[in-house]
Amino acid sequence: MSAFAATPEPPYYAVIFTSLMSDDTQGYAAMAERMLELAAQRPGFLGVESARETLGITVSYWRDRDAITAWKQDIDHRHARQLGRERWYAAYRVRIAYVEREYPR
Amino acid sequence: MSAFAATPEPPYYAVIFTSLMSDDTQGYAAMAERMLELAAQRPGFLGVESARETLGITVSYWRDRDAITAWKQDIDHRHARQLGRERWYAAYRVRIAYVEREYPR
């Protein structure tokens, strides 16, 4: 799997998730891996790019807003997000963005 | 400076820049720092978030597309991008995206 997401010709959507970890990281890595597996199976999932230093940045790409909304409502994903808020993340931001251009192609 | 960009209420724009470094990193760090300083002085610059593991992800936020275009045309920035393509990056992607939502606020 390439580090780059193999996204199609725009337009499509991006979810830019930035986070700072708390001191409690128990169970986080396994859950993150599991959520990536589940997301990748969703209709409309286009790919993901991720890096962490102090700040973690994960950008997932989606066909449209409906695909993002459906994944947000997934029960396992809801549970994971709740644990994230309660335990793993000191702070986070989510930005939903409409990708208009991508280059080089 | 917080790791998170202090972006305003959407809408605004994001430039999602993902990259893989080449083996030639000489001069890269100083140039990246210089470009960040210059970008931060541009009208319409809203902030930046960055992380690198294997993949580097830098998301810069801008008031509108005109601000992005003006920064893209900056002569020092053009020179830096040329060096990036020729020396520092094995591969990269740029995505221009319209941020519709941000939470929590």
Backbone of each chain as ProteinMPNN parsed JSONL, in Angstrom:
{"seq_chain_A": "MSAFAATPEPPYYAVIFTSLMSDDTQGYAAMAERMLELAAQRPGFLGVESARETLGITVSYWRDRDAITAWKQDIDHRHARQLGRERWYAAYRVRIAYVEREYPR", "coords_chain_A": {"N_chain_A": [[0.84, -1.198, 0.0], [0.672, 2.116, -0.978], [2.049, 5.106, 0.505], [0.657, 7.303, -0.196], [-2.723, 8.263, -0.776], [-4.715, 6.798, -3.261], [-6.438, 8.641, -4.805], [-9.327, 9.554, -6.812], [-9.951, 11.563, -9.792], [-10.731, 14.868, -8.773], [-14.051, 16.316, -8.171], [-14.023, 15.341, -4.68], [-14.352, 14.337, -1.227], [-12.596, 15.346, 1.799], [-11.691, 14.356, 5.073], [-10.177, 15.978, 7.522], [-8.387, 15.135, 10.182], [-7.037, 16.14, 13.14], [-4.96, 15.657, 15.974], [-3.98, 15.595, 19.441], [-2.354, 13.396, 21.578], [-3.394, 12.021, 24.718], [-1.944, 11.076, 27.943], [-2.759, 8.515, 28.257], [-2.541, 5.856, 26.399], [-3.312, 3.302, 26.113], [-4.569, 0.614, 24.343], [-5.081, 2.144, 22.166], [-3.628, 1.938, 19.666], [-4.396, -0.543, 18.569], [-7.13, -0.103, 18.291], [-7.129, 2.035, 16.471], [-6.083, 0.793, 14.212], [-8.064, -1.099, 13.737], [-10.258, 0.561, 13.176], [-9.387, 1.742, 10.839], [-9.386, -0.477, 9.138], [-12.136, -1.037, 9.1], [-13.19, 1.364, 8.053], [-12.075, 1.329, 5.516], [-13.584, -0.562, 4.285], [-15.977, 0.605, 3.821], [-18.602, 1.833, 1.704], [-17.706, 4.242, -0.708], [-15.348, 5.047, 0.47], [-12.17, 6.362, -0.171], [-9.485, 6.422, 0.435], [-6.606, 6.961, 2.627], [-4.353, 9.07, 4.436], [-1.663, 9.446, 6.674], [0.128, 10.728, 9.512], [2.21, 11.149, 12.38], [3.731, 13.316, 14.657], [4.394, 15.356, 17.215], [1.831, 16.406, 16.905], [-0.863, 14.575, 15.543], [-1.905, 13.799, 12.295], [-4.499, 12.775, 10.322], [-5.762, 12.209, 7.234], [-8.626, 11.355, 5.696], [-10.22, 10.201, 2.721], [-13.152, 10.619, 0.775], [-15.982, 9.707, -1.231], [-18.288, 11.315, -1.184], [-20.352, 13.507, 0.862], [-22.388, 11.99, 2.012], [-21.244, 9.466, 2.301], [-19.361, 10.002, 4.271], [-21.034, 10.739, 6.392], [-22.447, 8.361, 6.812], [-20.414, 6.635, 7.686], [-19.727, 7.996, 10.003], [-21.91, 7.419, 11.536], [-21.713, 4.755, 12.028], [-21.795, 2.079, 14.334], [-19.634, 0.859, 15.672], [-17.663, 2.684, 15.097], [-18.664, 4.94, 16.368], [-18.438, 4.164, 19.021], [-15.654, 3.9, 19.217], [-14.904, 6.583, 18.824], [-15.986, 7.735, 21.089], [-14.414, 6.565, 23.112], [-12.013, 7.68, 22.318], [-12.449, 10.437, 22.824], [-12.786, 10.31, 25.588], [-10.489, 9.084, 26.609], [-8.058, 8.828, 24.94], [-7.364, 11.099, 23.466], [-5.973, 14.261, 24.054], [-6.749, 16.559, 22.862], [-8.554, 17.487, 19.898], [-9.295, 18.106, 16.412], [-11.73, 18.206, 13.858], [-12.112, 18.533, 10.433], [-14.193, 19.033, 7.707], [-13.934, 18.821, 4.304], [-14.215, 19.903, 0.917], [-12.718, 18.639, -1.794], [-11.314, 20.304, -4.389], [-9.283, 20.459, -6.269], [-6.51, 18.474, -7.377], [-3.065, 17.829, -7.628], [0.302, 16.871, -8.623], [-1.153, 14.917, -11.326]], "CA_chain_A": [[0.0, 0.0, 0.0], [1.432, 3.361, -1.061], [1.771, 6.072, 1.567], [-0.311, 8.248, -0.743], [-4.039, 7.753, -1.134], [-4.921, 6.786, -4.717], [-7.729, 9.295, -4.985], [-9.722, 9.777, -8.205], [-10.084, 12.958, -10.228], [-11.713, 15.616, -7.971], [-14.179, 16.559, -6.737], [-14.354, 14.353, -3.662], [-14.272, 14.959, 0.096], [-11.536, 14.987, 2.745], [-11.876, 14.596, 6.5], [-8.868, 16.281, 8.104], [-8.487, 14.885, 11.631], [-5.778, 16.445, 13.824], [-5.132, 15.268, 17.374], [-2.898, 15.459, 20.41], [-2.643, 12.268, 22.447], [-3.267, 12.132, 26.172], [-0.948, 10.129, 28.466], [-3.372, 7.179, 28.251], [-2.57, 5.35, 25.024], [-3.62, 1.867, 26.161], [-5.63, 0.17, 23.449], [-5.286, 3.069, 21.057], [-3.072, 1.476, 18.382], [-5.247, -1.621, 18.051], [-8.393, 0.487, 17.858], [-6.89, 2.821, 15.262], [-5.929, -0.163, 13.119], [-9.386, -1.675, 13.494], [-11.114, 1.573, 12.537], [-8.918, 1.893, 9.459], [-9.9, -1.642, 8.4], [-13.589, -0.878, 8.904], [-13.419, 2.495, 7.15], [-11.67, 0.94, 4.158], [-14.643, -1.423, 3.733], [-17.203, 1.377, 3.636], [-18.834, 2.395, 0.365], [-17.32, 5.636, -0.854], [-14.015, 5.303, 1.024], [-11.223, 6.51, -1.286], [-8.096, 6.273, 0.864], [-6.239, 7.668, 3.854], [-2.947, 9.426, 4.613], [-1.537, 9.65, 8.109], [1.451, 10.944, 10.094], [2.16, 11.715, 13.73], [4.88, 13.691, 15.483], [3.606, 15.802, 18.371], [0.478, 16.401, 16.36], [-1.226, 13.544, 14.59], [-2.791, 14.241, 11.212], [-5.022, 11.715, 9.47], [-6.701, 12.718, 6.238], [-9.324, 10.297, 4.954], [-10.856, 10.738, 1.506], [-14.478, 10.016, 0.601], [-16.654, 10.054, -2.483], [-19.249, 12.401, -0.976], [-20.684, 13.728, 2.272], [-23.198, 10.88, 2.503], [-20.34, 8.39, 2.734], [-18.783, 10.441, 5.553], [-22.098, 10.678, 7.398], [-22.751, 6.948, 7.099], [-19.301, 6.126, 8.51], [-19.818, 8.639, 11.313], [-23.013, 6.798, 12.288], [-21.373, 3.353, 12.299], [-21.837, 1.896, 15.791], [-18.272, 0.619, 16.162], [-16.934, 3.948, 14.983], [-19.163, 5.813, 17.44], [-17.837, 3.676, 20.259], [-14.228, 4.264, 19.171], [-14.776, 8.031, 19.009], [-16.27, 8.029, 22.5], [-13.195, 6.226, 23.853], [-11.025, 8.686, 21.95], [-12.718, 11.665, 23.58], [-12.675, 10.093, 27.034], [-9.205, 8.535, 27.055], [-6.818, 8.851, 24.163], [-7.021, 12.408, 22.897], [-5.99, 15.465, 24.884], [-7.514, 17.531, 22.07], [-8.611, 17.112, 18.488], [-10.126, 18.899, 15.508], [-12.197, 17.559, 12.642], [-12.533, 19.477, 9.389], [-14.783, 18.392, 6.537], [-13.543, 19.708, 3.211], [-14.546, 19.505, -0.453], [-11.467, 18.745, -2.562], [-11.61, 20.844, -5.722], [-8.148, 20.232, -7.185], [-5.391, 17.654, -6.922], [-1.984, 17.754, -8.605], [0.211, 16.448, -10.021], [-1.956, 13.717, -11.54]], "C_chain_A": [[0.875, 1.248, 0.0], [1.091, 4.256, 0.121], [0.738, 7.102, 1.117], [-1.643, 7.558, -1.002], [-4.228, 7.871, -2.642], [-6.299, 7.356, -5.025], [-8.035, 9.517, -6.462], [-9.638, 11.268, -8.563], [-11.063, 13.684, -9.303], [-12.93, 15.985, -8.823], [-14.438, 15.289, -5.924], [-14.19, 15.057, -2.311], [-13.063, 14.48, 0.887], [-12.02, 15.262, 4.163], [-10.475, 14.752, 7.097], [-9.002, 16.164, 9.62], [-7.121, 15.139, 12.248], [-5.977, 16.207, 15.312], [-3.828, 15.347, 18.154], [-3.268, 14.334, 21.355], [-2.608, 12.683, 23.923], [-2.143, 11.205, 26.633], [-1.458, 8.694, 28.41], [-3.488, 6.679, 26.816], [-2.938, 3.868, 24.972], [-4.795, 1.531, 25.241], [-5.794, 1.024, 22.212], [-4.837, 2.491, 19.711], [-3.951, 0.398, 17.748], [-6.571, -1.051, 17.535], [-8.22, 1.286, 16.571], [-6.772, 1.911, 14.042], [-7.276, -0.758, 12.726], [-10.294, -0.685, 12.757], [-10.694, 1.798, 11.084], [-9.415, 0.737, 8.589], [-11.389, -1.478, 8.09], [-13.887, 0.25, 7.919], [-13.152, 2.095, 5.699], [-12.72, 0.053, 3.485], [-15.914, -0.65, 3.404], [-17.362, 1.795, 2.181], [-18.39, 3.863, 0.344], [-15.99, 5.996, -0.224], [-12.997, 5.326, -0.111], [-9.769, 6.323, -0.877], [-7.816, 7.1, 2.096], [-4.735, 7.948, 3.84], [-2.765, 9.855, 6.055], [-0.087, 9.87, 8.516], [1.263, 11.485, 11.506], [3.559, 12.08, 14.18], [4.264, 14.103, 16.821], [2.137, 15.75, 17.987], [0.293, 15.187, 15.462], [-2.157, 14.129, 13.549], [-3.204, 13.014, 10.412], [-6.026, 12.344, 8.529], [-7.322, 11.52, 5.531], [-10.116, 10.939, 3.83], [-12.102, 9.923, 1.197], [-15.134, 10.537, -0.662], [-17.559, 11.264, -2.312], [-19.572, 12.518, 0.515], [-21.528, 12.603, 2.837], [-22.323, 9.735, 3.007], [-19.706, 8.731, 4.088], [-19.808, 10.305, 6.669], [-22.404, 9.238, 7.794], [-21.665, 6.335, 7.989], [-19.346, 6.734, 9.911], [-20.878, 7.97, 12.185], [-22.758, 5.325, 12.593], [-21.197, 3.14, 13.806], [-20.451, 1.635, 16.37], [-17.431, 1.902, 16.137], [-17.372, 4.94, 16.066], [-18.528, 5.448, 18.772], [-16.353, 4.081, 20.321], [-14.042, 5.761, 19.418], [-15.029, 8.424, 20.459], [-15.033, 7.723, 23.36], [-12.092, 7.241, 23.557], [-11.196, 9.96, 22.756], [-12.43, 11.484, 25.064], [-11.251, 9.766, 27.475], [-7.994, 9.013, 26.262], [-6.389, 10.234, 23.705], [-7.066, 13.502, 23.955], [-6.809, 16.549, 24.19], [-7.542, 17.051, 20.628], [-9.463, 18.121, 17.724], [-10.524, 18.016, 14.333], [-12.613, 18.644, 11.654], [-13.014, 18.677, 8.179], [-14.589, 19.326, 5.348], [-13.813, 19.059, 1.849], [-13.31, 19.723, -1.316], [-11.795, 19.133, -3.996], [-10.534, 20.524, -6.738], [-7.164, 19.278, -6.54], [-4.326, 17.651, -8.005], [-0.691, 17.393, -7.916], [-0.621, 15.17, -10.14], [-1.314, 12.848, -12.604]], "O_chain_A": [[1.722, 1.417, 0.877], [-0.007, 4.183, 0.672], [0.037, 7.696, 1.936], [-1.676, 6.395, -1.404], [-3.939, 8.912, -3.232], [-7.205, 6.638, -5.45], [-7.12, 9.653, -7.275], [-9.296, 12.106, -7.729], [-12.15, 13.158, -9.062], [-12.856, 15.97, -10.052], [-14.994, 14.309, -6.419], [-13.916, 16.257, -2.271], [-12.566, 13.372, 0.685], [-12.677, 16.27, 4.423], [-9.699, 13.799, 7.169], [-9.65, 16.991, 10.261], [-6.154, 14.447, 11.93], [-7.037, 16.515, 15.856], [-2.736, 15.189, 17.608], [-4.38, 14.312, 21.883], [-1.872, 13.592, 24.306], [-1.459, 10.609, 25.802], [-0.669, 7.755, 28.506], [-4.425, 7.038, 26.102], [-2.883, 3.249, 23.909], [-5.877, 2.105, 25.361], [-6.556, 0.678, 21.308], [-5.579, 2.548, 18.731], [-4.214, 0.425, 16.546], [-7.069, -1.458, 16.486], [-9.067, 1.221, 15.681], [-7.296, 2.221, 12.972], [-7.588, -0.902, 11.544], [-11.01, -1.06, 11.828], [-11.534, 2.016, 10.211], [-9.815, 0.943, 7.443], [-11.841, -1.74, 6.975], [-14.743, 0.103, 7.047], [-13.889, 2.464, 4.786], [-12.742, -0.069, 2.26], [-16.826, -1.189, 2.777], [-16.376, 2.079, 1.501], [-18.672, 4.621, 1.272], [-15.535, 7.131, -0.36], [-12.963, 4.405, -0.928], [-8.909, 6.092, -1.727], [-8.674, 7.85, 2.562], [-3.949, 7.167, 3.303], [-3.616, 10.553, 6.607], [0.822, 9.274, 7.94], [0.291, 12.183, 11.796], [4.475, 11.261, 14.1], [3.666, 13.265, 17.497], [1.318, 15.129, 18.664], [1.195, 14.82, 14.709], [-3.086, 14.867, 13.877], [-2.354, 12.296, 9.885], [-7.015, 12.937, 8.96], [-6.63, 10.763, 4.851], [-10.615, 12.057, 3.955], [-12.112, 8.7, 1.337], [-14.876, 11.657, -1.103], [-17.603, 12.14, -3.176], [-19.112, 11.711, 1.323], [-21.408, 12.281, 4.019], [-22.632, 9.112, 4.023], [-19.537, 7.86, 4.941], [-19.496, 9.817, 7.755], [-22.596, 8.937, 8.972], [-21.967, 5.604, 8.932], [-19.038, 6.059, 10.892], [-20.767, 7.953, 13.411], [-23.517, 4.713, 13.344], [-20.528, 3.929, 14.474], [-20.127, 2.138, 17.446], [-16.616, 2.159, 17.022], [-16.554, 5.682, 16.61], [-18.132, 6.318, 19.547], [-15.869, 4.546, 21.353], [-13.128, 6.164, 20.138], [-14.379, 9.322, 20.993], [-14.654, 8.516, 24.222], [-11.329, 7.614, 24.448], [-10.235, 10.5, 23.303], [-11.9, 12.382, 25.719], [-10.844, 10.124, 28.581], [-7.032, 9.533, 26.826], [-5.197, 10.511, 23.57], [-8.06, 13.656, 24.664], [-7.477, 17.353, 24.841], [-6.666, 16.304, 20.191], [-10.24, 18.879, 18.306], [-9.743, 17.182, 13.876], [-13.367, 19.556, 11.995], [-12.333, 17.772, 7.698], [-15.023, 20.478, 5.376], [-13.661, 17.852, 1.665], [-12.901, 20.862, -1.544], [-12.462, 18.394, -4.721], [-10.819, 20.337, -7.92], [-6.997, 19.266, -5.321], [-4.646, 17.488, -9.183], [-0.584, 17.592, -6.706], [-0.774, 14.43, -9.168], [-1.84, 11.784, -12.932]]}, "seq_chain_B": "MSAFAATPEPPYYAVIFTSLMSDDTQGYAAMAERMLELAAQRPGFLGVESARETLGITVSYWRDRDAITAWKQDIDHRHARQLGRERWYAAYRVRIAYVEREYPR", "coords_chain_B": {"N_chain_B": [[3.038, 28.705, 20.429], [0.211, 26.933, 19.479], [-0.206, 23.465, 18.573], [-2.362, 23.099, 16.991], [-4.043, 24.718, 14.312], [-5.43, 27.917, 14.616], [-8.082, 28.306, 13.357], [-10.746, 30.226, 11.791], [-14.371, 30.378, 12.042], [-15.758, 28.17, 9.629], [-16.822, 28.97, 6.207], [-13.535, 28.251, 4.835], [-10.336, 27.81, 3.221], [-8.288, 24.858, 2.645], [-4.996, 23.702, 2.076], [-3.797, 20.694, 1.349], [-0.89, 19.148, 1.714], [1.023, 16.476, 0.867], [3.894, 14.421, 1.214], [6.787, 12.52, 0.243], [10.089, 12.212, 1.259], [13.151, 12.542, -0.581], [16.475, 11.062, -0.744], [18.103, 13.188, -0.522], [18.339, 15.615, 1.645], [19.536, 17.946, 2.163], [19.561, 21.26, 3.161], [16.852, 21.377, 3.291], [15.342, 21.622, 5.739], [15.872, 24.229, 6.674], [14.853, 25.704, 4.551], [12.147, 24.949, 4.62], [11.379, 26.042, 7.057], [11.792, 28.752, 6.517], [9.914, 29.156, 4.459], [7.557, 28.743, 5.851], [7.606, 30.925, 7.58], [7.393, 33.007, 5.71], [4.917, 32.397, 4.492], [3.201, 32.75, 6.654], [3.132, 35.453, 6.854], [1.578, 36.289, 4.788], [-1.331, 37.885, 3.376], [-4.457, 36.607, 4.335], [-3.587, 34.141, 5.226], [-4.253, 31.56, 7.493], [-3.293, 29.628, 9.221], [-1.383, 26.65, 10.11], [-0.823, 23.124, 10.092], [1.195, 20.336, 10.882], [2.937, 17.252, 10.328], [5.29, 14.574, 10.305], [6.009, 11.259, 9.459], [6.856, 8.459, 7.884], [5.474, 9.41, 5.665], [5.026, 12.839, 5.0], [2.796, 15.301, 6.149], [1.415, 18.354, 5.564], [-0.863, 20.724, 6.359], [-2.085, 23.665, 5.285], [-3.985, 26.583, 6.007], [-6.297, 28.847, 4.594], [-7.84, 31.993, 3.785], [-9.24, 32.268, 1.355], [-9.413, 31.215, -2.141], [-8.0, 33.05, -3.666], [-6.017, 33.975, -1.954], [-4.465, 31.681, -1.714], [-3.626, 31.36, -4.359], [-2.124, 33.706, -4.719], [-0.008, 33.294, -2.937], [1.084, 31.042, -4.104], [2.19, 32.174, -6.344], [4.226, 33.704, -5.398], [7.611, 34.681, -5.576], [9.797, 33.673, -4.106], [8.634, 31.436, -3.011], [8.038, 29.999, -5.313], [10.598, 29.37, -6.186], [11.446, 27.762, -4.043], [9.666, 25.614, -4.316], [10.477, 24.604, -6.746], [13.061, 23.654, -6.095], [12.251, 21.737, -4.289], [10.879, 19.899, -5.954], [13.007, 19.114, -7.577], [14.999, 18.151, -5.845], [14.363, 17.51, -3.017], [11.962, 16.101, -2.64], [10.742, 12.865, -3.113], [8.283, 12.198, -4.013], [5.083, 13.826, -4.236], [1.878, 15.212, -3.292], [-0.615, 17.625, -3.917], [-3.508, 18.97, -2.624], [-6.327, 20.967, -3.022], [-8.757, 22.286, -1.018], [-12.085, 23.042, 0.048], [-13.085, 24.066, 3.071], [-15.813, 23.078, 4.829], [-16.959, 22.472, 7.289], [-16.054, 22.562, 10.762], [-15.181, 21.023, 13.783], [-14.698, 19.992, 17.27], [-15.837, 23.301, 18.262]], "CA_chain_B": [[2.138, 28.4, 19.303], [-0.474, 25.642, 19.588], [-0.041, 22.549, 17.436], [-3.546, 23.252, 16.149], [-4.252, 26.013, 13.683], [-6.58, 28.621, 15.194], [-8.858, 28.722, 12.191], [-12.027, 30.855, 12.108], [-15.58, 29.669, 11.605], [-15.784, 27.945, 8.178], [-15.891, 28.317, 5.294], [-12.223, 28.747, 4.453], [-9.691, 26.809, 2.369], [-7.147, 24.082, 3.125], [-4.077, 23.087, 1.114], [-3.285, 19.464, 1.948], [0.348, 18.818, 1.003], [1.614, 15.235, 1.366], [5.169, 14.244, 0.523], [7.83, 11.579, 0.631], [11.394, 12.811, 1.044], [14.213, 11.813, -1.269], [17.64, 10.902, 0.139], [18.799, 14.475, -0.456], [17.583, 16.527, 2.511], [20.375, 19.11, 2.478], [18.943, 22.564, 2.972], [15.396, 21.298, 3.334], [14.744, 22.108, 6.995], [15.968, 25.69, 6.709], [13.921, 26.235, 3.563], [10.783, 24.732, 5.109], [11.143, 27.04, 8.107], [11.705, 30.053, 5.852], [8.637, 29.23, 3.73], [6.506, 28.894, 6.856], [7.649, 32.323, 8.012], [6.855, 33.854, 4.632], [3.479, 32.106, 4.332], [2.476, 33.309, 7.795], [3.014, 36.903, 6.661], [0.727, 36.574, 3.636], [-2.747, 38.154, 3.647], [-5.345, 35.463, 4.162], [-3.053, 32.93, 5.871], [-5.009, 31.31, 8.726], [-2.594, 28.723, 10.127], [-0.797, 25.456, 9.499], [-0.639, 21.947, 10.948], [2.187, 19.549, 10.177], [3.508, 16.062, 10.971], [5.975, 13.686, 9.361], [6.636, 9.978, 9.791], [7.316, 8.175, 6.521], [4.791, 10.445, 4.896], [4.859, 14.151, 5.608], [1.53, 15.962, 5.841], [1.304, 19.733, 6.008], [-2.128, 21.331, 5.948], [-2.144, 25.1, 5.546], [-5.361, 27.078, 5.921], [-6.312, 30.134, 3.9], [-9.147, 32.658, 3.766], [-9.93, 32.018, 0.097], [-8.524, 30.718, -3.191], [-7.114, 34.125, -4.113], [-4.855, 33.996, -1.054], [-3.644, 30.525, -2.09], [-3.025, 31.657, -5.664], [-1.099, 34.747, -4.543], [1.151, 32.653, -2.295], [1.679, 30.134, -5.091], [2.924, 32.976, -7.319], [5.354, 34.353, -4.718], [8.83, 34.262, -6.273], [10.597, 32.821, -3.213], [7.91, 30.169, -2.889], [8.225, 29.27, -6.583], [11.968, 28.846, -6.166], [11.476, 26.661, -3.068], [8.947, 24.464, -4.867], [11.33, 24.023, -7.777], [14.074, 22.855, -5.404], [11.547, 20.579, -3.731], [10.647, 18.92, -7.025], [14.27, 18.63, -8.136], [15.933, 17.564, -4.864], [13.984, 17.046, -1.685], [10.794, 15.213, -2.611], [10.65, 11.71, -4.015], [6.937, 12.303, -4.581], [4.213, 14.679, -3.428], [0.54, 15.524, -3.787], [-1.248, 18.834, -3.405], [-4.974, 18.991, -2.781], [-6.943, 22.236, -2.629], [-10.065, 21.867, -0.502], [-12.948, 24.057, 0.647], [-13.491, 23.533, 4.384], [-17.223, 23.405, 5.059], [-17.295, 22.307, 8.705], [-14.979, 22.274, 11.711], [-15.676, 20.791, 15.139], [-15.534, 20.899, 18.059], [-15.399, 24.711, 18.226]], "C_chain_B": [[1.542, 27.011, 19.479], [-0.172, 24.785, 18.373], [-1.212, 22.672, 16.47], [-3.576, 24.65, 15.533], [-5.516, 26.643, 14.254], [-7.429, 29.198, 14.067], [-10.193, 29.329, 12.616], [-13.186, 29.91, 11.766], [-15.509, 29.417, 10.09], [-16.909, 28.77, 7.528], [-14.556, 29.038, 5.165], [-11.585, 27.639, 3.606], [-8.556, 26.087, 3.088], [-6.312, 23.642, 1.925], [-3.445, 21.892, 1.823], [-2.078, 19.036, 1.118], [0.939, 17.561, 1.634], [2.867, 14.932, 0.55], [5.98, 13.095, 1.098], [9.169, 12.214, 0.3], [12.264, 11.914, 0.161], [15.353, 11.59, -0.273], [18.388, 12.216, 0.334], [17.986, 15.46, 0.37], [18.384, 17.795, 2.819], [19.663, 20.415, 2.158], [17.434, 22.565, 3.139], [14.799, 21.964, 4.576], [14.754, 23.632, 7.058], [14.979, 26.318, 5.731], [12.476, 26.087, 4.033], [10.427, 25.77, 6.176], [10.947, 28.426, 7.492], [10.354, 30.217, 5.134], [7.465, 29.401, 4.699], [6.439, 30.33, 7.361], [7.028, 33.24, 6.963], [5.353, 33.656, 4.458], [2.674, 32.797, 5.428], [2.289, 34.814, 7.672], [2.039, 37.27, 5.545], [-0.687, 36.948, 4.077], [-3.554, 36.882, 3.42], [-4.807, 34.159, 4.705], [-3.74, 32.75, 7.221], [-4.29, 30.386, 9.698], [-2.1, 27.495, 9.387], [-0.684, 24.356, 10.542], [0.245, 20.961, 10.185], [2.65, 18.353, 10.996], [4.228, 15.26, 9.897], [6.377, 12.402, 10.06], [7.308, 9.542, 8.485], [6.77, 9.257, 5.601], [4.807, 11.754, 5.687], [3.518, 14.726, 5.192], [1.584, 17.368, 6.413], [-0.003, 20.281, 5.462], [-2.054, 22.812, 6.297], [-3.561, 25.592, 5.248], [-5.342, 28.527, 5.446], [-7.734, 30.67, 3.819], [-9.933, 32.3, 2.511], [-8.92, 31.55, -0.961], [-7.575, 31.788, -3.694], [-5.859, 34.188, -3.244], [-3.904, 32.847, -1.386], [-2.894, 30.799, -3.395], [-1.901, 32.681, -5.525], [0.167, 34.155, -3.921], [1.854, 31.709, -3.278], [2.549, 30.902, -6.083], [4.113, 33.722, -6.71], [6.675, 33.796, -5.259], [9.709, 33.353, -5.403], [9.949, 31.442, -3.059], [8.068, 29.333, -4.161], [9.609, 28.618, -6.63], [12.065, 27.636, -5.212], [10.791, 25.419, -3.63], [9.769, 23.785, -5.956], [12.428, 23.151, -7.165], [13.452, 21.593, -4.806], [11.356, 19.489, -4.777], [11.958, 18.297, -7.494], [15.092, 17.812, -7.151], [15.266, 16.824, -3.724], [12.854, 16.026, -1.673], [10.928, 14.078, -3.608], [9.3, 11.729, -4.717], [6.117, 13.217, -3.682], [2.849, 14.805, -4.085], [0.097, 16.832, -3.154], [-2.739, 18.72, -3.652], [-5.51, 20.303, -2.222], [-8.383, 21.939, -2.251], [-10.769, 23.013, 0.221], [-13.501, 23.496, 1.954], [-14.898, 24.024, 4.713], [-17.593, 23.362, 6.539], [-16.031, 22.109, 9.52], [-15.603, 22.056, 13.073], [-14.677, 19.977, 15.937], [-14.992, 22.322, 17.971], [-15.524, 25.314, 19.607]], "O_chain_B": [[2.271, 26.028, 19.612], [0.084, 25.297, 17.284], [-1.079, 22.386, 15.28], [-3.182, 25.632, 16.163], [-6.55, 25.984, 14.365], [-7.482, 30.41, 13.858], [-10.718, 28.991, 13.677], [-12.987, 28.801, 11.27], [-15.229, 30.347, 9.334], [-17.831, 29.215, 8.211], [-14.456, 30.25, 5.355], [-12.237, 26.637, 3.311], [-7.943, 26.624, 4.011], [-6.854, 23.257, 0.889], [-2.666, 22.048, 2.764], [-2.218, 18.617, -0.03], [1.317, 17.575, 2.805], [2.897, 15.158, -0.659], [5.869, 12.751, 2.275], [9.369, 12.701, -0.812], [12.124, 10.691, 0.162], [15.209, 11.897, 0.911], [19.207, 12.343, 1.244], [17.048, 16.073, -0.14], [17.965, 18.617, 3.634], [19.221, 20.641, 1.031], [16.804, 23.623, 3.131], [13.871, 22.766, 4.476], [13.764, 24.251, 7.449], [14.346, 27.329, 6.034], [11.671, 27.002, 3.861], [9.319, 26.305, 6.193], [10.055, 29.175, 7.891], [9.733, 31.278, 5.195], [6.505, 30.112, 4.405], [5.356, 30.884, 7.548], [6.242, 34.131, 7.285], [4.606, 34.621, 4.298], [1.608, 33.358, 5.173], [1.401, 35.389, 8.302], [1.709, 38.444, 5.377], [-1.194, 36.389, 5.05], [-3.356, 36.174, 2.433], [-5.507, 33.147, 4.654], [-3.801, 33.692, 8.011], [-4.632, 30.354, 10.88], [-2.36, 27.32, 8.197], [-0.476, 24.623, 11.725], [0.068, 20.77, 8.982], [2.743, 18.433, 12.221], [3.832, 15.263, 8.731], [7.006, 12.432, 11.118], [8.243, 10.201, 8.03], [7.506, 9.918, 4.869], [4.621, 11.756, 6.904], [3.14, 14.651, 4.023], [1.777, 17.547, 7.616], [-0.224, 20.299, 4.251], [-1.97, 23.173, 7.471], [-4.239, 25.082, 4.357], [-4.488, 29.321, 5.843], [-8.701, 29.909, 3.788], [-11.138, 32.056, 2.575], [-7.718, 31.498, -0.699], [-6.459, 31.476, -4.108], [-4.762, 34.429, -3.75], [-2.685, 33.013, -1.345], [-1.704, 30.513, -3.522], [-0.847, 32.537, -6.144], [1.28, 34.481, -4.334], [3.08, 31.6, -3.271], [3.525, 30.363, -6.605], [4.916, 34.306, -7.437], [6.835, 32.582, -5.383], [10.291, 32.387, -5.895], [10.635, 30.422, -2.987], [8.214, 28.112, -4.096], [9.763, 27.473, -7.057], [12.685, 26.624, -5.539], [11.274, 24.302, -3.445], [9.766, 22.56, -6.082], [12.697, 22.05, -7.647], [14.058, 20.521, -4.819], [11.63, 18.315, -4.528], [12.018, 17.1, -7.774], [15.803, 16.889, -7.55], [15.558, 15.654, -3.48], [12.799, 15.175, -0.785], [11.19, 14.296, -4.791], [9.186, 11.325, -5.874], [6.423, 13.365, -2.499], [2.687, 14.538, -5.276], [0.402, 17.108, -1.993], [-3.175, 18.411, -4.761], [-5.189, 20.696, -1.1], [-9.145, 21.407, -3.057], [-10.147, 23.828, 0.903], [-14.297, 22.557, 1.942], [-15.139, 25.223, 4.854], [-18.443, 24.129, 6.991], [-15.049, 21.554, 9.028], [-16.47, 22.827, 13.483], [-13.849, 19.303, 15.325], [-13.824, 22.526, 17.643], [-15.209, 26.488, 19.799]]}, "name": "protein", "num_of_chains": 2, "seq": "MSAFAATPEPPYYAVIFTSLMSDDTQGYAAMAERMLELAAQRPGFLGVESARETLGITVSYWRDRDAITAWKQDIDHRHARQLGRERWYAAYRVRIAYVEREYPRMSAFAATPEPPYYAVIFTSLMSDDTQGYAAMAERMLELAAQRPGFLGVESARETLGITVSYWRDRDAITAWKQDIDHRHARQLGRERWYAAYRVRIAYVEREYPR"}
